[in-house]
Amino acid sequence: MSENEKNEQNEYAPLKGIKIVDWTQVQSGPSCTQLLAWLGADVIKIERTNTGDPTRNELLDIKDSWSLYYLQLNANKRSLTLDIKTPEGKKIMYDLAKKADVFVENIAPGSADRNGFGWEKLHSINPRLIYASLKGFNEGSRFENVKAFEPVAQAAGGSASATGWNKGVNNVPTQSAAALGDSNTGMHLAIGILAALLQREHTGEGTFVYQSMQDAVLNLCRIKLRDQLMLDNLGALPHYAVYPNWKWGKAIPRAENTEGGQVIGWTYKAKGWETDPNAYAYIVIQNENKKWDKMCEAMGHPEWEKDPRFVDWQHRQLHKEELYPLIEAYTKQYDKYTLTKELGAAGVPVGPVLDWHELENDPDLNSDGTIVTIDQGGNRGKFKTIGLPFSLSNYKPAYDRAPDLGENNKEILTELGYDADQIEDLVNKGVISKAKGPKNPRVHVIIDGKEH
């Protein structure tokens, strides 16, 4: 996108003119501020002098390149290195807060207050400032001061105990591949920030927005609370994979591959499953007999319609263990794309299990703005990431590269009124560090017992 196109597009940016101080790192906080940057906000990322966000040098692959972990979460931001423990560093942070609309932090519990950057302090110097805090657990929780990572949030938020299988050696609480604790929490916090910005239009005053990772996971797992309440009332759950032959306890079992509602959903082998671990399709059998009949006819088995084991949804639930292999005998004849096309045309809810190589190269997702390509330059060159996860009819983000460490030091400090000599003095004192690009070797990996 050209500079003229960017400028024209920025006229429609929802957060045009909003300035955000981003004191976050790793994934949960940066995923929040990434969304806000893509909506047009000016996001100033505060990073440690010399080292920066830990993810800059985590999970490296290419020589002299910041990690994809960092690049995918920090595009369109500006980087300012700052030692916030020095008097000069504190002053700069306060100066930024005075001019900002939003201050976002996800550092260790209690650290913001101890360093002089808590809600009450910043609210006193800028009453219009919206202060957003992201932590593992809620204020007042018995776990309030516990540091949380992605799997910790999934465990404490009810996702892990409800995910996985109920029998065999793999019968353990299992975390989802989806970042329910990290990016999901960042998205929830972004919603809170947007609500606070709208509220400020009415009150003229900023507010404190608090988002815990545990709450964000719980929100996406709300139907599991529904199931727990049903279990409390019924003593068994007919829509679970283990029904009816299961010894029910106090808590819901793991859901395995069921759909989650009253319908019967399952993952079925497709043609090629013997060599492709993702040659599968997910098919949902709806409750209504008319829709069941259509599915039977689409699969070429109208006799299933009259089978006494499957005459209605209640019987199908009781006999689903007998139904699964019948359907799979059909699905194994066709590849997952053909199954999706043919069954979908018959009104059957169906979808292919897409692996990440397929998704990376999916023609639809790469053309409709879901997967976007950003030119980072340097050794990295172009890389792909997931773009803004919704669309606006009159606005598309201008996806830009992620900044080098401290790349925008002079620019940001100049905006705060510092001159060249003052900025050089800050460098000499170690308050800020000189801007620098990535410097790392190519990572060596073991493949088939040999180092590459």
Buried (B, 14 or more C-beta within 10 A) or exposed (E): EEEEEEEEBBEEBBBEEBBBBBBBBBBBBBBBBBBBBBBBBBBBBBBBBBEBBBBBBEEBEBEBBBBBBBBBBBBBBBBBBBBBEBEBBBEBBBBBBEEBBBBBBBBEBEEBEEBEBBBEBBBEEBEEBBBBBBBBBBEEBEBBEBEBBBBBBBBBBBBBBBBBBBEEEEEEBBBBEEBBBBBBBBBBBBEBBBEBBEBBEEEEEBBBBBBBBBBBBBEBBEEBEEBBEBBEEEEEBBBBBBBBEBEBEEEBBBBBEBBBEEBBBBBBBBBBBEEBEBBBBBBBBBBEBEBBBBBBEBBEBEEBBEBEEBBEBEBBBBBBEEBBEBBBEBBBEBBBBBBBEBBEEEEBBBBBBBEEEBBEEBEEBBEEBBBBEBEBEBBBEEBBBEBBEEEEEEBBBBBBBBBBBBBBBBEBBBBBEBEEEEBEEBBEEBBBBEBEEBEBEEEEEEEEEEEE
